[in-house]
Amino acid sequence: MVRGDKQTPAHERYATRLRLGYQRCEAQYQELSEVREPILFVMTEGVRAANEIADYLH
């Protein structure tokens, strides 16, 4: 994980956290899909980082 360098794409700076969050969301989805649909919420420092992470996750 590269921290602090705003030139590094957000999905690379937060790769570990994104991977863990996605894995947890996937596990919750399997557990709760019959009751409700779990979502993965990612808060970023700005629109650019949000768009980078959204593109990465799609």
Secondary structure as UniProt FT lines:
FT   TURN            6..7
FT   HELIX           10..13
FT   HELIX           15..32
FT   TURN            33..35
FT   HELIX           47..57
//
